[in-house]
Amino acid sequence: MVMDIEGQAPQTVRTGELFVVPKGISHRPRAEQECKVLLIEPKGEPNSGDPETAAPSRGSDAALSSFPGLRPFGLGTLPRRVSMTGLTPRRRQRAPARFMQEGLLTMLPGPRNLITDVPGILVGNAQDAALKSGTTVLTADKPFTASVHVMGGAPGTRETDLLAPDKSVAKIDALVLSGGSAFGLDACSGVMDALHSQGRGFPVGPARVPLVPGAILFDLLNGGQKDWDDNPYRALGRAAFEAAADTFDLGTYGAGTGALTAMVKGGLGSASLVLNSGVTVGALVAANPLGAVTTPGERHFWAAPFEIGDEFGGLGPDPSAGLGRSPESRKLAAMQKLGGAPMPQERANTTIAIIATDAALSKAQCQRLATTAHDGIGRAIVPAHAPGDGDLVFAASTGTRAPENPDAELGLLCHAAALCLSRAIARAISHARPEPGDLLPCWAAV
């Protein structure tokens, strides 16, 4: 069945799923074939058409557990999927207390399901199809607090030391994710050029020094043309910054242009969640891991248990057991063939990500947010954080929302960040598109 919701994209409701329609939102269920639906609403509530003429619900004493295929739920347990599309933070605050206690309204994707659902955050992409590489830049309308945590064994970074909580610089101007291995770090210089031309940067007397930390992934052996005379990444960095907006493309764009996973093409992904408090958290990721994002057979994502709706295909978790014990890599085989010699795994991979939130956080709290967000990589990629990966997560805070209970809310924010990152990784792969000269197939074509 499909549920049309006023002002929102249609939502598919499958067998055994519970769909909650926010109060006061116009909606219309439809189906191509006859289906049976259990409607749960207050007794006497008009359930169709004009409220003055619609037939009211008659009510029933039957227990929910008597309906085949519908599982009752209580505190700490949920149906297979609960959809609350269209529920704004204000409506969540007016939601029934029982729903809040049972966790039904805890977190929902933002309107774009992108990191730019965080107010003030902008993202831009630039890529070169012949190069099979590109750059992604995250910036904001003003400097923001940030930190970083590295868990991979082979990172490539620039200006990350200044993000440590004990370092004096409080805020930065932009973050860069780029392909190109060490060459790609020059994308940060292009972003600095653009910021300098706008008069932005850390003030040192009359001088302004733009602060632009960055991280790179290895995509030098992916079938693209890498025989340049002049490093192309400075220009890509500036172009990505100048393209920054509140909407951007996923998949084969920006830093995800030439990304590869163990079995299928990688890409650029993003996802978001809005908490009950109104705080927003989002993830941006360029997924180019040593490990696989899909279970054997390449249909089901490791991140499937965390999917909301059908944001990356809606196939659900792999029903098989005993998974993950036989790692295979088409990527390594393809790179060895392209290079004409045995290819070491070291420094040929990496998943690099950014978590952003509007919650006011210190640098130390941002570092904790980045650290726990790595759980999202571990849930979505198998294996993860390997010696041959440069896995890294930045965390950024625009600071526009002061938490009422900082210690308690930080824990929930960290959990939400990990969920967003798992979903963003799967979305990156599901949005990848085929290009001439690809070494690996896209997930959509497998």
Phi, psi and chi 1 to 4 in degrees:
 res  aa     phi    psi   chi1   chi2   chi3   chi4
   1 MET       -  147.3 -177.3 -177.2   78.2      -
   2 VAL  -114.4  134.0  174.6      -      -      -
   3 MET  -108.9  115.1 -177.0   68.6   75.7      -
   4 ASP   -83.6  128.9  -66.3  -36.3      -      -
   5 ILE  -119.9  133.6  -59.4  -72.5      -      -
   6 GLU   -56.2  122.7  179.1 -176.5    7.9      -
   7 GLY    75.5    9.1      -      -      -      -
   8 GLN  -132.9  164.8  -58.1  -72.3  -25.0      -
   9 ALA   -69.6  145.6      -      -      -      -
  10 PRO   -58.6  146.2  -22.0   33.4      -      -
  11 GLN  -116.9  131.7  -63.5  -70.1  -55.7      -
  12 THR   -87.2  129.5  -59.7      -      -      -
  13 VAL  -113.9  121.1 -174.7      -      -      -
  14 ARG  -102.6  171.0  -61.7  175.8  177.8   83.6
  15 THR   -54.7  130.8  -58.4      -      -      -
  16 GLY    83.8    1.9      -      -      -      -
  17 GLU   -98.5  149.5  -66.0 -178.9  -19.5      -
  18 LEU  -106.1  126.3  175.1   67.2      -      -
  19 PHE  -116.5  122.0 -173.1   93.8      -      -
  20 VAL  -103.9  121.1 -177.0      -      -      -
  21 VAL   -93.2  123.4  178.4      -      -      -
  22 PRO   -59.8  143.1  -22.3   32.8      -      -
  23 LYS   -60.6  134.5 -175.9  176.4 -178.7  179.6
  24 GLY    85.2    2.4      -      -      -      -
  25 ILE  -100.3  125.4  -61.9  -65.2      -      -
  26 SER   -67.6  138.1  -62.8      -      -      -
  27 HIS  -151.0  159.0   56.7  -78.4      -      -
  28 ARG  -147.6  115.7 -178.9 -171.3   65.4  179.9
  29 PRO   -82.2  146.1   27.8  -32.1      -      -
  30 ARG  -150.2  155.1   54.6 -175.3  171.3   86.1
  31 ALA  -152.3  142.8      -      -      -      -
  32 GLU   -72.0  -31.7  -65.8 -177.4    0.7      -
  33 GLN  -124.4  158.2  -62.5  178.5  -14.2      -
  34 GLU   -60.5  136.2 -178.0  179.3    3.6      -
  35 CYS  -142.4  157.8   62.2      -      -      -
  36 LYS  -104.0  133.1  -65.2 -179.1 -179.6 -179.7
  37 VAL  -129.8  134.8  178.0      -      -      -
  38 LEU   -95.9  120.6  172.5   64.2      -      -
  39 LEU   -99.5  124.8 -176.3   65.3      -      -
  40 ILE  -116.0  116.2  -53.8  170.3      -      -
  41 GLU  -158.0  166.1   59.3 -174.0    7.4      -
  42 PRO   -60.5  142.7  -22.5   33.2      -      -
  43 LYS   -60.5  132.8 -175.2  176.1 -179.5  179.6
  44 GLY    89.4   -2.0      -      -      -      -
  45 GLU   -75.0  126.6 -177.8   80.2    5.8      -
  46 PRO   -61.5  130.4  -20.1   31.6      -      -
  47 ASN  -113.6    6.6   55.1   34.7      -      -
  48 SER  -164.3  152.1   63.3      -      -      -
  49 GLY    67.5 -152.5      -      -      -      -
  50 ASP   -68.0  125.5 -171.1  -28.8      -      -
  51 PRO   -56.0  -26.3  -24.8   33.5      -      -
  52 GLU   -78.4  -22.8  -64.2 -178.2    1.2      -
  53 THR  -117.1  -11.1   61.4      -      -      -
  54 ALA   -69.0  147.3      -      -      -      -
  55 ALA   -71.5  131.7      -      -      -      -
  56 PRO   -78.9  158.6   29.8  -35.0      -      -
  57 SER   -64.4  137.1  -62.2      -      -      -
  58 ARG   -87.3  -20.2  -67.6  174.9  -65.9  175.1
  59 GLY    83.9  161.1      -      -      -      -
  60 SER  -157.2  147.4  172.8      -      -      -
  61 ASP   -92.2    2.3  -66.1  -30.3      -      -
  62 ALA   -69.2  141.0      -      -      -      -
  63 ALA   -79.1  146.0      -      -      -      -
  64 LEU   -60.4  -31.5  -68.6 -177.2      -      -
  65 SER   -68.3  -11.1   57.9      -      -      -
  66 SER   -84.0   -5.2   66.2      -      -      -
  67 PHE   -94.9  118.4  -69.3   89.3      -      -
  68 PRO   -59.5  138.2  -21.0   32.1      -      -
  69 GLY    86.7  -12.1      -      -      -      -
  70 LEU  -107.8  120.3 -177.9   67.0      -      -
  71 ARG   -96.6  129.3  -67.9  170.3  -69.8  167.6
  72 PRO   -66.3  155.5   24.5  -32.9      -      -
  73 PHE  -137.9  154.2   53.6   90.6      -      -
  74 GLY  -145.0 -159.1      -      -      -      -
  75 LEU   -60.1  123.9 -176.5   61.7      -      -
  76 GLY    85.7   -4.6      -      -      -      -
  77 THR  -126.0  148.5   61.0      -      -      -
  78 LEU  -134.5  156.2  -69.2  173.4      -      -
  79 PRO   -63.2  173.0  -15.1   26.8      -      -
  80 ARG   -57.3  -36.0 -175.7  154.1   55.7   90.1
  81 ARG  -153.1  131.6  178.9  168.0   71.0   96.2
  82 VAL  -115.5  121.1  176.4      -      -      -
  83 SER  -106.4  128.6  178.5      -      -      -
  84 MET  -126.1   39.8  -64.6  -65.9  -64.3      -
  85 THR   -53.8  135.3  -58.9      -      -      -
  86 GLY    90.8   -2.7      -      -      -      -
  87 LEU   -81.5  116.0 -160.8   60.4      -      -
  88 THR   -83.2  162.4   63.6      -      -      -
  89 PRO   -55.1  -37.2  -29.7   36.7      -      -
  90 ARG   -64.8  -42.0  179.0  175.0  -64.7  179.2
  91 ARG   -67.4  -33.2  -73.6 -163.9  175.9   96.6
  92 ARG   -63.9  -36.7  -82.8 -163.7  -64.3  -83.9
  93 GLN   -66.1  -25.9  -67.5  170.4    3.0      -
  94 ARG   -94.8    2.8  -62.2 -158.2  -57.0  -97.7
  95 ALA   -68.3  155.1      -      -      -      -
  96 PRO   -56.7  139.4  -23.0   31.6      -      -
  97 ALA   -59.5  -34.5      -      -      -      -
  98 ARG   -61.7  -41.4  179.7  177.0   61.5   82.0
  99 PHE   -64.0  -40.0  -85.2   21.3      -      -
 100 MET   -63.3  -42.3  -59.0  -69.6  -79.8      -
 101 GLN   -66.1  -35.9  -68.2  170.0   -2.0      -
 102 GLU   -82.3   -1.7  -70.0  177.0   -8.7      -
 103 GLY    84.3    9.3      -      -      -      -
 104 LEU   -70.7  -25.6  -67.0 -177.6      -      -
 105 LEU  -113.7   24.0  -51.6 -175.9      -      -
 106 THR   -66.5  -52.0  -58.1      -      -      -
 107 MET  -143.5  138.2  -53.9  176.1 -163.3      -
 108 LEU  -136.2  149.2  -61.0  170.0      -      -
 109 PRO   -61.6  149.7  -21.3   32.8      -      -
 110 GLY   -70.9  176.0      -      -      -      -
 111 PRO   -61.0  -29.2   17.8  -30.0      -      -
 112 ARG  -101.0  -16.9  -56.1 -178.7 -171.2   90.9
 113 ASN    56.1   42.2 -159.3   13.4      -      -
 114 LEU  -132.7  162.2  -62.2  172.9      -      -
 115 ILE   -61.4  -23.7 -163.1  170.9      -      -
 116 THR   -76.0    2.5   48.7      -      -      -
 117 ASP   -67.5  -20.0  -73.7  -33.9      -      -
 118 VAL   -72.1  116.7  176.7      -      -      -
 119 PRO   -56.3  132.6  -25.1   34.6      -      -
 120 GLY    93.5  -14.7      -      -      -      -
 121 ILE   -85.0  135.4  -67.9  -66.6      -      -
 122 LEU  -127.6  146.6  -55.7  172.6      -      -
 123 VAL  -134.2  138.1  172.0      -      -      -
 124 GLY  -131.4  146.6      -      -      -      -
 125 ASN  -118.4  148.9  -70.1  -34.8      -      -
 126 ALA  -145.2  139.5      -      -      -      -
 127 GLN  -150.2  162.2   54.9  -80.2  -36.2      -
 128 ASP  -127.8  113.7 -175.5  -40.7      -      -
 129 ALA   -64.0  -38.9      -      -      -      -
 130 ALA   -68.5  -37.5      -      -      -      -
 131 LEU   -70.4  -25.5 -170.1   67.1      -      -
 132 LYS    54.3   50.6  -77.8 -170.3  178.1  -66.8
 133 SER  -160.6  168.7 -171.4      -      -      -
 134 GLY  -175.9 -174.5      -      -      -      -
 135 THR  -138.1  144.8  -62.6      -      -      -
 136 THR  -125.7  135.5  -62.4      -      -      -
 137 VAL  -123.4  132.4  174.3      -      -      -
 138 LEU  -110.2  129.1 -179.1  143.3      -      -
 139 THR  -140.5 -174.9 -172.6      -      -      -
 140 ALA  -149.0  172.7      -      -      -      -
 141 ASP   -74.9   -8.8   47.3   13.0      -      -
 142 LYS  -156.0  164.5   58.6 -177.7  179.5  180.0
 143 PRO   -57.1  150.7  -26.6   36.0      -      -
 144 PHE  -136.4  156.8   52.0   90.1      -      -
 145 THR   -76.8  143.2  -55.0      -      -      -
 146 ALA  -154.9  157.2      -      -      -      -
 147 SER  -149.1 -174.0 -168.3      -      -      -
 148 VAL  -153.7  153.9   65.8      -      -      -
 149 HIS  -142.6  132.5 -172.8   72.2      -      -
 150 VAL  -110.8  128.8 -178.7      -      -      -
 151 MET  -122.1   -9.7  -71.5 -167.4   71.4      -
 152 GLY   -81.0  161.6      -      -      -      -
 153 GLY   -89.8   -6.3      -      -      -      -
 154 ALA  -140.5   63.5      -      -      -      -
 155 PRO   -79.2  157.4   31.2  -36.2      -      -
 156 GLY  -130.7  116.4      -      -      -      -
 157 THR  -140.7  166.2   61.4      -      -      -
 158 ARG  -141.8  134.1  170.9  167.4  162.4  165.7
 159 GLU    60.0   26.3  -66.4  -87.0   42.5      -
 160 THR   -82.1  -21.7   51.5      -      -      -
 161 ASP   -60.4  -35.9  -77.7   -4.3      -      -
 162 LEU   -69.7  -10.4   61.2   81.9      -      -
 163 LEU   -86.2   -5.5  -60.2  178.6      -      -
 164 ALA   -64.4  143.7      -      -      -      -
 165 PRO   -57.7  -26.3  -26.6   35.6      -      -
 166 ASP   -88.6    0.4   64.2  -30.6      -      -
 167 LYS   -88.8  151.1  -60.6  -57.9 -177.2  -72.0
 168 SER   -75.7  -26.8   59.3      -      -      -
 169 VAL   -67.2  124.9  169.9      -      -      -
 170 ALA   -90.4  -34.8      -      -      -      -
 171 LYS  -139.5  156.6  -63.6  179.4 -176.4  -67.9
 172 ILE  -125.1  175.4   61.9  171.1      -      -
 173 ASP  -106.8  -25.6  -60.7  -69.0      -      -
 174 ALA  -166.2  162.4      -      -      -      -
 175 LEU  -128.2  144.4  -71.2  166.0      -      -
 176 VAL  -123.3  131.9  172.6      -      -      -
 177 LEU  -114.7  130.1  -54.1  178.9      -      -
 178 SER  -145.5  150.2 -176.0      -      -      -
 179 GLY   -78.8 -175.8      -      -      -      -
 180 GLY    98.2    3.8      -      -      -      -
 181 SER    52.6 -143.6 -171.0      -      -      -
 182 ALA   -61.0  -28.5      -      -      -      -
 183 PHE   -59.6  -35.4  -62.5  101.0      -      -
 184 GLY   -67.8  -16.7      -      -      -      -
 185 LEU   -63.8  -20.5  -66.6  174.0      -      -
 186 ASP   -69.8  -13.0 -155.6   30.4      -      -
 187 ALA   -59.6  -31.7      -      -      -      -
 188 CYS   -62.0  -34.2  -62.1      -      -      -
 189 SER   -64.8  -39.4  -61.5      -      -      -
 190 GLY   -64.4  -37.5      -      -      -      -
 191 VAL   -68.0  -39.8  176.9      -      -      -
 192 MET   -59.9  -41.7  -71.8 -175.4   67.9      -
 193 ASP   -57.9  -45.7  -68.2  -18.3      -      -
 194 ALA   -66.6  -42.5      -      -      -      -
 195 LEU   -64.3  -40.5  -74.2  161.8      -      -
 196 HIS   -62.6  -37.6 -175.3  -97.6      -      -
 197 SER   -66.9  -20.7   69.1      -      -      -
 198 GLN   -94.1    2.1  -64.0  179.6    3.8      -
 199 GLY    74.7   21.2      -      -      -      -
 200 ARG   -99.5  153.0  -64.8  176.6   59.0  178.6
 201 GLY   144.5  172.6      -      -      -      -
 202 PHE   -69.7  125.6 -177.1   76.7      -      -
 203 PRO   -77.1  127.8   27.4  -32.3      -      -
 204 VAL  -129.3   89.4 -175.7      -      -      -
 205 GLY    63.1 -131.5      -      -      -      -
 206 PRO   -79.8   -9.2   27.9  -34.1      -      -
 207 ALA   -85.6  154.1      -      -      -      -
 208 ARG  -126.5  127.1  -67.6  -68.5 -177.0  -88.5
 209 VAL  -118.1  103.1 -177.2      -      -      -
 210 PRO   -62.2  135.1  -21.9   34.2      -      -
 211 LEU  -107.3  114.1  -60.8  177.5      -      -
 212 VAL  -135.6   83.2 -174.8      -      -      -
 213 PRO   -67.2  154.8  -20.2   33.2      -      -
 214 GLY  -153.7  166.2      -      -      -      -
 215 ALA  -143.9  153.4      -      -      -      -
 216 ILE  -127.2  161.7   51.2   82.7      -      -
 217 LEU  -123.4  160.1   56.2   80.8      -      -
 218 PHE   -91.8  115.4 -176.3   93.7      -      -
 219 ASP  -136.2   31.4   59.0    2.4      -      -
 220 LEU   -78.6  -17.2  -61.7 -179.1      -      -
 221 LEU  -121.2   63.1  -65.2  174.3      -      -
 222 ASN  -126.4   12.6   64.1   -1.7      -      -
 223 GLY    96.3   -3.9      -      -      -      -
 224 GLY   -83.6  166.1      -      -      -      -
 225 GLN   -84.0  111.5  -61.4  175.0    7.8      -
 226 LYS  -114.4   18.6  -53.8  -61.9 -164.4  -62.7
 227 ASP   -93.0   46.8   54.7  -13.5      -      -
 228 TRP   -75.7  156.7   60.6   73.4      -      -
 229 ASP   -92.1  -40.8  -68.0  -37.4      -      -
 230 ASP  -113.0  135.5  -62.8  -44.1      -      -
 231 ASN   -54.9  120.7 -171.3  -30.4      -      -
 232 PRO   -83.0   -7.4   31.8  -35.1      -      -
 233 TYR   -78.3  -24.3  -71.3   95.6      -      -
 234 ARG   -61.8  -44.8 -172.5  169.9 -168.6  139.6
 235 ALA   -67.2  -38.8      -      -      -      -
 236 LEU   -64.6  -38.9  -74.8  169.9      -      -
 237 GLY   -62.0  -45.3      -      -      -      -
 238 ARG   -65.7  -41.5  179.5  159.2 -167.5  159.2
 239 ALA   -63.0  -39.3      -      -      -      -
 240 ALA   -65.9  -42.1      -      -      -      -
 241 PHE   -61.7  -44.6  176.3   83.0      -      -
 242 GLU   -69.6  -18.1  -67.7  173.8  -14.6      -
 243 ALA   -91.2   -0.1      -      -      -      -
 244 ALA   -59.7  132.3      -      -      -      -
 245 ALA  -154.7  179.6      -      -      -      -
 246 ASP   -87.1   -1.3   58.5    6.9      -      -
 247 THR  -130.4  149.4   59.3      -      -      -
 248 PHE  -160.5  163.5   57.8   96.9      -      -
 249 ASP   -87.4  150.4  -67.7  -47.6      -      -
 250 LEU  -110.1  165.5  -56.8 -176.9      -      -
 251 GLY    93.9 -122.0      -      -      -      -
 252 THR   -87.8   64.7  -49.4      -      -      -
 253 TYR  -142.8  158.1  -69.8   93.8      -      -
 254 GLY    52.7 -137.5      -      -      -      -
 255 ALA   -64.2  -16.6      -      -      -      -
 256 GLY   -90.2    2.3      -      -      -      -
 257 THR   -56.3  -46.1  -60.2      -      -      -
 258 GLY  -109.4   15.8      -      -      -      -
 259 ALA   -71.9  147.1      -      -      -      -
 260 LEU  -134.7  142.9  -56.6  170.7      -      -
 261 THR  -102.7 -175.5   76.0      -      -      -
 262 ALA   -59.1  -35.7      -      -      -      -
 263 MET  -122.0  -25.7  -56.5  -57.9  -72.1      -
 264 VAL  -139.1  173.3  -64.7      -      -      -
 265 LYS   -62.0  144.4  -76.7 -171.9   70.2  170.2
 266 GLY   -89.1 -155.6      -      -      -      -
 267 GLY   166.3 -170.3      -      -      -      -
 268 LEU  -104.4  129.5 -174.8   76.1      -      -
 269 GLY  -133.2  162.4      -      -      -      -
 270 SER  -156.5  154.6 -170.8      -      -      -
 271 ALA  -161.0  162.5      -      -      -      -
 272 SER  -144.5  163.7   69.4      -      -      -
 273 LEU  -144.1  144.1  -74.9  171.1      -      -
 274 VAL  -113.0  125.6 -177.7      -      -      -
 275 LEU   -83.1  166.4  -78.5   60.0      -      -
 276 ASN   -56.2  -32.9  -72.7  -26.1      -      -
 277 SER   -70.2  -11.3   62.9      -      -      -
 278 GLY    95.5   -9.0      -      -      -      -
 279 VAL   -67.4  138.8  166.0      -      -      -
 280 THR  -111.2  139.6  -58.1      -      -      -
 281 VAL  -132.1  141.2   60.7      -      -      -
 282 GLY  -141.3  159.9      -      -      -      -
 283 ALA  -125.8  144.0      -      -      -      -
 284 LEU  -130.6  130.7  175.2   69.4      -      -
 285 VAL  -144.7  141.6   63.2      -      -      -
 286 ALA  -109.0  110.8      -      -      -      -
 287 ALA   -99.0  110.3      -      -      -      -
 288 ASN  -139.6   51.9 -178.3   63.4      -      -
 289 PRO   -82.9  160.9   33.8  -37.7      -      -
 290 LEU   -65.1  -38.2  168.9   70.0      -      -
 291 GLY   -82.8 -178.0      -      -      -      -
 292 ALA  -100.5  147.0      -      -      -      -
 293 VAL   -98.7   -7.4  -63.8      -      -      -
 294 THR  -122.6  154.7   50.7      -      -      -
 295 THR   -75.3  166.4   61.7      -      -      -
 296 PRO   -52.5  131.2  -29.4   36.9      -      -
 297 GLY   106.4  -17.2      -      -      -      -
 298 GLU    62.2   24.9  -71.9   69.0   72.3      -
 299 ARG  -103.2  -43.0  -67.1  -52.3  -60.2  152.4
 300 HIS   -96.1  137.2  -64.1  -84.7      -      -
 301 PHE   -85.7  144.3  -73.5   99.4      -      -
 302 TRP   -60.1  -29.4  -70.8  108.9      -      -
 303 ALA   -82.1    2.6      -      -      -      -
 304 ALA   -53.8  -36.8      -      -      -      -
 305 PRO   -61.8  -16.4  -24.6   35.2      -      -
 306 PHE  -105.4    2.8  -46.9  106.8      -      -
 307 GLU   -66.1  140.3 -175.6  175.7   15.6      -
 308 ILE  -111.3  117.9  -60.4  175.6      -      -
 309 GLY    67.3 -135.2      -      -      -      -
 310 ASP  -120.5   44.3   55.0   -0.2      -      -
 311 GLU   -65.8  -19.9   60.7 -175.3  -15.4      -
 312 PHE  -138.2   46.9   44.4   87.1      -      -
 313 GLY   111.2  -29.2      -      -      -      -
 314 GLY    67.7   25.8      -      -      -      -
 315 LEU   -82.3  -13.2  -61.8 -179.2      -      -
 316 GLY    79.0  176.0      -      -      -      -
 317 PRO   -69.1  156.1  -18.7   31.7      -      -
 318 ASP   -67.8  126.7 -167.2  -37.2      -      -
 319 PRO   -75.4   -8.6   27.9  -34.9      -      -
 320 SER   -71.7  161.8  -56.3      -      -      -
 321 ALA  -120.5  167.5      -      -      -      -
 322 GLY    70.0   31.0      -      -      -      -
 323 LEU   -82.9  163.3  -60.0  172.1      -      -
 324 GLY    88.8    1.5      -      -      -      -
 325 ARG   -94.1   -7.4  -65.2  178.0  -65.9  169.9
 326 SER  -129.1   74.4  -58.8      -      -      -
 327 PRO   -64.3  135.0   22.9  -32.2      -      -
 328 GLU  -130.7  149.3 -179.6 -175.8   -5.2      -
 329 SER  -140.6  102.1  178.1      -      -      -
 330 ARG   -64.8  -32.8  -71.0 -173.1 -171.6  133.1
 331 LYS   -59.0  -50.4  173.1 -177.5 -179.0  175.3
 332 LEU   -62.8  -41.8 -176.7   58.5      -      -
 333 ALA   -62.9  -42.1      -      -      -      -
 334 ALA   -67.4  -39.3      -      -      -      -
 335 MET   -68.8  -36.6  -68.6  171.1   67.3      -
 336 GLN   -65.2  -39.5  -71.8  176.5  -18.9      -
 337 LYS   -66.4  -41.8 -177.2  176.7 -179.8 -179.6
 338 LEU   -66.2  -40.0 -174.9   68.3      -      -
 339 GLY   -80.7  -17.0      -      -      -      -
 340 GLY    75.2   15.3      -      -      -      -
 341 ALA  -157.1  161.5      -      -      -      -
 342 PRO   -54.4  137.5  -26.3   35.2      -      -
 343 MET  -112.9  116.6  176.6   70.2 -167.1      -
 344 PRO   -69.5  149.4   26.3  -34.1      -      -
 345 GLN   -75.7  -22.6  -65.7 -178.4  -10.2      -
 346 GLU   -61.6  133.5  -71.7   75.8   12.4      -
 347 ARG    64.3   20.9  -60.1 -176.1 -176.5  -86.2
 348 ALA  -113.4   18.0      -      -      -      -
 349 ASN  -142.4 -157.0  -50.5  -76.7      -      -
 350 THR   132.0  136.7  -69.2      -      -      -
 351 THR  -116.1  119.3  -64.8      -      -      -
 352 ILE  -118.9  137.6   45.4  179.0      -      -
 353 ALA  -145.3  162.0      -      -      -      -
 354 ILE  -130.9  131.7  -57.5  171.6      -      -
 355 ILE  -105.9  134.0  -59.9  -64.9      -      -
 356 ALA  -130.5  147.7      -      -      -      -
 357 THR  -148.8  157.1 -179.3      -      -      -
 358 ASP   -93.3   -1.6   52.5   -3.2      -      -
 359 ALA   -66.1  138.8      -      -      -      -
 360 ALA   -74.8  112.6      -      -      -      -
 361 LEU  -127.1  149.1  -58.3  178.2      -      -
 362 SER   -80.2  172.8   65.2      -      -      -
 363 LYS   -62.8  -37.7  -75.1  177.0   73.3  174.8
 364 ALA   -64.9  -40.4      -      -      -      -
 365 GLN   -68.7  -36.0  -70.4  171.7  -37.7      -
 366 CYS   -62.9  -39.2  -78.5      -      -      -
 367 GLN   -64.2  -39.6 -172.4  177.7   65.2      -
 368 ARG   -64.7  -39.1  174.2   50.0   48.6 -171.9
 369 LEU   -61.9  -43.9 -175.3   64.1      -      -
 370 ALA   -64.7  -39.5      -      -      -      -
 371 THR   -63.3  -50.1  -58.3      -      -      -
 372 THR   -71.5  -25.3   54.3      -      -      -
 373 ALA   -63.7  -23.5      -      -      -      -
 374 HIS   -59.4  -22.6  -85.8  -79.0      -      -
 375 ASP   -57.0  -34.0  -70.7   -9.5      -      -
 376 GLY   -63.9  -34.4      -      -      -      -
 377 ILE   -69.0  -44.1  -64.8  178.2      -      -
 378 GLY   -64.2  -28.3      -      -      -      -
 379 ARG   -82.4  -22.0  -65.5  167.1 -176.3  164.5
 380 ALA  -106.3  -14.0      -      -      -      -
 381 ILE  -132.2  132.1  -61.1  169.6      -      -
 382 VAL  -132.7  119.4  177.2      -      -      -
 383 PRO   -79.2  164.1   31.3  -36.0      -      -
 384 ALA  -127.5  163.6      -      -      -      -
 385 HIS    57.1   38.1  -54.8  133.9      -      -
 386 ALA   -79.6  165.1      -      -      -      -
 387 PRO   -57.9  -28.0  -25.9   35.6      -      -
 388 GLY   -91.0    4.5      -      -      -      -
 389 ASP  -101.9  153.4  -80.2  -48.7      -      -
 390 GLY  -111.9   35.3      -      -      -      -
 391 ASP   -52.3  128.2  -63.7  -15.5      -      -
 392 LEU  -148.2  141.7  169.2  152.2      -      -
 393 VAL  -130.1  123.7  178.3      -      -      -
 394 PHE   -87.6  152.2  -66.6  106.8      -      -
 395 ALA  -130.2  134.1      -      -      -      -
 396 ALA  -128.5  141.2      -      -      -      -
 397 SER  -127.1  123.5  164.9      -      -      -
 398 THR   -80.2  -20.4   61.2      -      -      -
 399 GLY    73.5   20.2      -      -      -      -
 400 THR   -85.3  -11.3   57.6      -      -      -
 401 ARG  -122.9  120.8  -80.1 -175.8  172.4  -88.9
 402 ALA   -88.7  119.4      -      -      -      -
 403 PRO   -65.0  143.1    5.6   -4.9      -      -
 404 GLU   -71.6  -37.3  -64.3  179.7    3.2      -
 405 ASN  -131.0   84.2 -172.8  -21.7      -      -
 406 PRO   -53.7  -44.2  -24.3   34.5      -      -
 407 ASP   -66.2  -45.4  -68.1  -25.1      -      -
 408 ALA   -68.6  -41.5      -      -      -      -
 409 GLU   -72.6  -27.7  -68.5 -171.9   29.0      -
 410 LEU   -63.0  -38.9 -179.8   60.4      -      -
 411 GLY   -61.5  -44.6      -      -      -      -
 412 LEU   -67.7  -37.4 -177.4   59.0      -      -
 413 LEU   -63.2  -40.5 -170.5   63.1      -      -
 414 CYS   -63.4  -42.0  -71.0      -      -      -
 415 HIS   -62.5  -44.6  173.5   52.4      -      -
 416 ALA   -63.0  -37.2      -      -      -      -
 417 ALA   -62.7  -42.5      -      -      -      -
 418 ALA   -64.3  -41.0      -      -      -      -
 419 LEU   -62.0  -45.1  -67.2  175.6      -      -
 420 CYS   -60.5  -40.8  -76.3      -      -      -
 421 LEU   -68.5  -40.3 -173.3   46.3      -      -
 422 SER   -59.2  -46.6  -71.3      -      -      -
 423 ARG   -65.7  -39.0  -66.1  163.1   49.5 -134.3
 424 ALA   -64.0  -38.6      -      -      -      -
 425 ILE   -62.0  -47.8  -70.1  168.2      -      -
 426 ALA   -64.9  -37.4      -      -      -      -
 427 ARG   -65.3  -35.2  -65.1 -170.3   79.5 -155.1
 428 ALA   -59.1  -44.7      -      -      -      -
 429 ILE   -74.7  -39.1  -81.6   66.2      -      -
 430 SER   -68.3  -23.3   68.8      -      -      -
 431 HIS   -93.3   -6.1  -79.7   74.7      -      -
 432 ALA   -61.7  142.9      -      -      -      -
 433 ARG  -122.3  152.3   67.6  177.6 -166.9  -85.1
 434 PRO   -72.1  146.3   24.8  -32.3      -      -
 435 GLU  -136.9  153.2  -65.8  -75.7   -8.9      -
 436 PRO   -56.3  137.8  -24.8   34.3      -      -
 437 GLY    81.7   10.3      -      -      -      -
 438 ASP   -61.6  142.4  -77.1  -11.7      -      -
 439 LEU   -84.9  -28.0  -61.9 -174.0      -      -
 440 LEU  -129.1  155.9  -62.8 -178.0      -      -
 441 PRO   -76.5  161.6   28.7  -35.2      -      -
 442 CYS   -81.7  151.8  -68.3      -      -      -
 443 TRP   -57.2  -38.9  172.3   80.9      -      -
 444 ALA   -64.1  -21.1      -      -      -      -
 445 ALA   -98.8   -6.0      -      -      -      -
 446 VAL   -76.9      -  173.9      -      -      -
